Amino acid sequence: METLPGRPGTLTPEQEAKLHQFWQVALKVFGVYGQNSGHEPSSANGMEVGEVNGASPSALQQKQETDVQGSEEKKKRRSFFSRIRPQKDSEAQATPTPTDATSNASTLLSPTVEENDKYGQTKEFQKALASQTPEDLRAAFWSMVKHDHPDGLLLRFLRARKWDVERALVMLVSTMHWRGQEAHVDDDVIKVGEGGAVEAAKSSDNEVKKEAEDFLAQLRIGKSYLHGLDKHDRPICVVKVRLHRQGEQSEKSLERYTVYLIETARLLLAPPVDTAALLFDMTNFSLANMDYVPVKFMIKCFEANYPESLGVVVVHKAPWIFQGIWTVIRGWLDPVVAAKVHFTRSLEDLEEFIPRDRIAKELGGNEDWSYNYVEPSPDENSRISDEAAKQALLADREELVKEFETITTKWITQSTETAKEGSILVKRNELAEGLRKNYWQLDPYIRARTVYDRIGLIRDGGEIIFYPDETVNEKDATKATPSNHETSPDDVD
């Protein structure tokens, strides 16, 4: 599969300039670049604070207004970069503390609230800058990077916001705030995982016990799971809609399960593949299976917090009663996401997206495979408690991060021709590869094992085997009993 446009290695000069701009403002927010960081913009290409790639704030604003004709909101919006300016003497403080610096950044970087801010991300952006230090935001970013190329992660946000750097930064920072302060993705969902849920299910706290049991129930019955590749070698997430019933699990556990599955799917992505396929199996769907709350949460995740992660959505065998439901759901979707949704009825329709030998026999294909959940073993997460080994790897990662930030600062502050020098690009890519390898060394110390580790899909060192030996399943799996959870077309609450 060829690398798609707008990715590392396939950027146009204009897109690369946008990536430069994005790194500049992101590193300013992280306290790494600009005033008081020790890294000031070079005048080699005429770029000063408030100027990007030689273009003045007014020029950038004029270009934005030209690109969107007839948009009064765009014409009235003050350029984001004009707000990144040195403080006046009267505004400066003798010795700013980290909190003061963040507060100043909030004042200088806060964009006006846009009417099309669907998920209130501007307020989340402002809240993040007001409540977190630059060091906190920097740590949150590099935690989110994981095994990705840092450029690749930033480019997701740029593409999602149509290369508008201001809006991409708002989306990035608000996502970091959501991950760390609301969803607790890395310090709870991923770190605790399935093994932690097994222990929590023994709790005397009824609420804790209930959430853990609900989380595990979804895994055990195979309500949704990751398996196989589509025609474009994208990992497939299968959702068996008939296995969901409204009210059967708590909203909190549904959200936790959704984030858990998306984060696990992220681990399966490697260039040039950077999106996944979502297959909704609507066989035997009834109104008892319809639940708008988790659907809305899933949409928000993909549109607001995991941008550019969906390659295709296939809805298979949807009955006629789903037509009215789809009309409602489609109204919630961003047009770009809605365009990725396709409906299939027959095996031949499904083959347009997935090869027949990769379609399960229960859907009419040739693959003799079914989901079987393997229970966690008591000691599989023992390395998470090895604090010494974890800290050593984190120290190595911090050195790699610092080197990457330093070479990136050089890259974005040099003239266009100098920035294209092979030595700079090679060094950045070498460091990105070092970060990838370091993540997979660190992974068992920060991420609880999943069923996909236990069946051999995810292996040590980041090796991904999409069709592992199924004898693991036959020997160790605790088989689900979906027949006890399915509904018939007449089973309506």
N, C-alpha and C positions, 0 to 999 in steps of 0.2 A: 504494500500500500504506500502510495506517495504521500509525502508531507503536504498537508493542506495549506492554502494561503493564510497569511497572518500568524504564522507560527515561527519559532526560532529557525533561522535558515531560509525562510521564504518571504521575508519582509520586503516590501517596496521601500524606496528611500523615504517616502512620506510616513509610512508606518514605523520605520526605524526612528524617525525624528520624534514621533509620538511616544515611542518607548523611552527615548532619552528624557523627554519631558516628564513622563510618569515616574521614572526612577528618581529624577531630581526632586520632585515634590514629595514623593514617598520617603526618601532619605532625609528630607527636611523635617517631616513629621516625626521620624524616628530619632531625630537629634544627631544624625550622622553627618549631615551635609549642610553647609551654609553657616549662618551666624552662630558663633560660639561653639562650632563643631570642629574648627581647625581646618575645614575644607571650604574655601570660598570659590564661587564660580570663576573660571578663567575668562580673561577678556580675549582669548585667542580667536573666538568666533563672535565676539561682541556680546556675549551673554553675561548679563549682570543679574542680580536679584531682581525678579520681576520681569526678566526677559528670557525667552527660551529659544535656542537655536537662532539667535540674532533677530528674532521678531519681537517688536515691542508689544506690550499688553494691548494697546489700541489696535495694532495690526491683527493680533490674534482674535480680538473681539470682532473686528470687521469681517474676518474670514468666517467666523462662526455664524454671523448674521447672514452672510451671503449664501452659506451652505443650506440654510433653512429659510427659504423664502416664505414670507407671509406669517412667520411666527413672531408675534408681538412680544411673547415672553423672552425669546432669544435676543431680540433687539434691545430689550430693557435690561437684560442681565449684564452686570458688570463683570469684566474679565476676571477669572479666578486668579490668574497670575499677577494682576495688578494689586491684589491684596497681599501677596508675598513680598513684603518690602521691608527695608531696614526700619527700626524704630527711630522716632525722633528723640532728640535728647531729653525732651520733657517726659517721654514715655518710658525711657530706659530706667532700669533699676541697677543699683551698683552691683549686687551679687544675686542674680536670679537663682532661685531654687528650682529643682526639677518640676515641682508643682507650678511655680510661676511661669516657667518656660512653656509648660503645656497649656496653661491658661492663655498666655500670649498667642500661642499657635492657634488656639481655638478662636480667638478674636480675629486673627489675621486670615485664617483659612476657611472660616464658616461661610459657605455659599448661601444665597437666599433660597428659601424653600420653594421648590418648583411644584406646580400643580400636578405634574405627572409623576410625582414621587409616590409610586404605588404602595410601597411598603414602609414609608416613613423613614427612609434610610438617612436623609439629611439630619434629622433629629438624633438618630443613633450615632452619626458621625460627630455631631456637636457634643453629645454626651460622652463619647469615647475620648475626645480631646480634652474635655473638661475634667474628667474623672481619672484618667490614666496618664502616667508620665511617658515621655518619649521612650524611655527604656522599656516600659511595659509594652508599648505598642510595637517596638522593635522585636521584643521577644515573642509576642503574639504572631507577628508576621513569619518569623523564621520557624516557629512551631508549625504553622500552617503549610509551609513549603513542603515539608516531609521529603519525599524522594523526587519531587518535581524539579525541573530546571526553573530557577527563579524567574527568568524571563518568560517562560511558558505560563507560569501562574499569573504574572501581571498581564500578559497578553489576553488571558481569558476575560479579565475585567475590561480591558480596552475594547475587545471585540463586542462584548455584551453591551457596552455603552457607545458603540459606533465611533470609537476612536476619540471620544470627548474625554480629555484627560481629567478635567474637573469632576465630571460625573463618575468616572472610573475610580478616582481616589475616594470619593464619598462611598461608593459601593464597597471598595476594598476595606476601608477602615470600619465601616458599619458591620461588615462580615466578620472581621477580626473581633469586634466587640461582641457580636452575637455568639461566636464560637467560645470565647473565654468567659463572658459574664452572664450569658443566658443559657446556652445549651451545654456548656462545660464539656465540649467535645473531647479534648485531649486529656483533661485531668479527671474525667469521670467516665463518660460513655465508652471510650476506647480503652482506658486504663483498667476499668473494672470488668468490662466485658461479660462474657457468658459465665466464666468461672465465678466471678464476683456475684453474679445474679443467683447462681446456685446457692451460695452462702447466704445471700440476702433473703432468699425464699425461706430460710429457717428462722428468720428474725421474729422476735416477739412483738415488734411494732407492726401492727396490721397494715398500715399504709405502705411501709417498706416491703413487707412480705407480698402484698397484693401486686405492687408494681413489678417486682422481680418475677413473680409467677406469670404475670401477663406477658412480660417480655420473653420469657423462656417458652411459653405456650406457642407464640408465633413462630419461633425457631423450630420447635419440635414438630409442628404440623406442616411446616413448609409453606406458610402463607405466601411468602416470596423468598426467592433464593437466586444465587448467582450460578450460572452454568453455561459453558460453551461460548461459541463465537458466531456472529452473523456473517453475511457475505463480505462485509468490509472489515472482518477480523475485530469487530468491537465486542467486548464482553456483554453477555446477555443477562439481564435481570428479569426473571419470570415472576409475575404476580398472579396467583390463582385467586381471582376475586371471589369465587364461591366459598372460600375458606374464611372469609371475613364476615362477621355479623355485628351490626351496630350495637354498642354497649357491652360487648363480650369482654373487651379489654379497656382499661382506662385510657383517656386521652394522652396522659403523660407517657404511658408505656408505648402507645402507638408512635408518638413522636420520637421517643428514644430508639425504638426499633428502626424507624425510618432513617434517622441520622446514622445509626450503627451500620445499616446496610449500605448507605451511600458512601460512608467513609471506607468501608471494606472494599467496595467496588473501585474506589480511587486507587487502591494498592495494585489493582490489576492493569492499570493503564500505563503504557510505556510508548514513547514516540516510535513511529509516527501516529499511533492510535491514542487519541486523547478524549474520546467520548465513548459512551456506552449505549447499548440498545435496551429498550424497555418493552417487554412483551406482556400485555395484559391478557391472560387466558380467561375469557368470559363464558366458557362452557358452563351451562346450567346456572347462569346468573339469574337472580331474582331480586325484587325490591328489598328483600330482607338483607341483602348483601351491600346495599348502597349506603354510604356514609360520607356525607359531604365534608365533615370536619377533617379527617385525615387526608382527603383529597386536596383540600385547601392548603394544608400544611406542606404536603409534598410539592405542590405547585410553587409555594413560597420558597422552599428549599432550593429548587432548581433555578428559579428566576432571580432570587435575591442573594443566595449564599453559596451556590455551586454553579456559577455561570458557565455557559458553553460546555456543559458536561453531557448533555443529551444529544446523541447522534440521530436517533430515530425512536419513535414510539409506535408500536404495533398493537392495535386492539383487535383481538381475534375472536370471532364468533359472537359478537354482541347481538343480543336479541332485540326485537323491535321496541321493547319497552325502554331500551337504553337511549333511544333517539331523543326523547325530551330531556333526559339527564345530560346528554352530551351537549345539547343546546345551552344549558346552564353553564356547564364546565367550560365550554369553548369561550364563553363571554368573560371568564376569569383569566384566560390565557393571554400572554403576550403573543402578538401575531406571528413572531418568529418561532415561538414554541409550538403554537397551533399548527403551523405549516409542516411540522415534523411528525404530526399524528396521522397514521394511516389505518384504515379499517380493512380487515381480511375476513373472508368467510370460509374459504376452502383451503385444502392443502396446497393447491396450485398458487393461490393468492399468497400464502405464507412463504412459499418458495422464492418469491420475489425478494425476500429479505433474509431468509435463512436457508442454507442448503438442506435438501431432504435428509441427508445422512446425519444432520445435526438437529433434526426435529424429532422430538420424543415420539415414541409409538402411540402414546395416548392422544397425540394430536394428529396422528396419521402418518408420521414420518418413519424413518428406519432406525433411529437411535434407540437401543435397548438400555435405557437409563431412567432411573427415578430417584427423587430426592429422599435420602435417608439421613436423619440427624444423628451425629455421633456426640455423645455426652462428653463434657469436659473431664479431664483426669485431675486428680487432686493436686499434683505437683507441676502441672504444665506451665504455670506462671511463676515459678520459683525465681526466675531471673529478675523479676520486677523488684524483688526485695534486696537484690544485690546492689546496694547504693554505691559502693566503691567503683565497681565496673561501670555503672551508669554514669557517674560523675566524670570518670576518665574519658569516656566517649563524648560526653557533652562538652568537655574542655577541648577535645579535638575539633568538635563541630564549631565551637566559638572561634577558634583560630581560622578555620576555613571561611566562616561567615565574615570575619574581619577582613581577610584577604579579598574576598569577593566584593565587599563594600568598597574597599580601597581601589581595586581595579575598575570597578563600576564608576566610582567618582571620577577617575581619570578618563574613562570612556565617555562620560557625559559632559565633561568640561573641555575636551579637546575640540579642535576644528573638525569638520566633517571628514576630511581626508585623513587626518591623523587618527581619528577614532576608528577608521576602517583598517588600520594597520593590523596585519596578521598576528603580530605578537600579542596585542591586546585581546583580540577576539579568541585566539587560541587559549590564552591564559584564563579568560572568563569561562570558556567551555570546560577546561581542565578542572577548574575549581567547582563548577556545577556538577561535574561527574564525581568529584571527590565528595561533595555534599550528598549525592545520591548513594554512594557506597557507604558513607558514614551513617546515613539514615538506616539502611538495612542492617548494619552492625548494631545500631542502637535499638532497633525495633523491638526485639524480645524483652528489653528492659523497660519499655514504656507502653507497650500495647499487649493486652491480654490476647491469648490465642483464641482463634475462632474455629468454627466447624470447618472452614475452608483451609485452615492450617492442618487440622486433624485428618482431613481426607487427602491431603497432598496437593491441593491446588496452589496454595501459597507455601513456599519452602524457604528455609534459611537462606539469607543472602539476597532475597528478592527474586528468586527464580519462580516463575509462574508457569504452571503446567495446567493448561485448560482442560485436558482430558486425562486426569490421573488414573492410575490403576484402580479399578473399582473393587478389587478384592479387599481393600481397606474397609469399604462400606459393608461388604458382605460379612466380614469378620466382626466388626466392632459396632456397627450402627444400631441404634435403637429406632426401630421403624415407627413412623407416624401412622396414625389411623384417621386419615382425612374423612373417611365415610361417616364418622361421628360428628363432623363439623359442617359437612356440606349441606346445601339447601336445595330444594327443588323449586321449579318455577312457581309452584303454588304455595310455597312456604313464605308468606308475607306477614310481617309484624303489623 
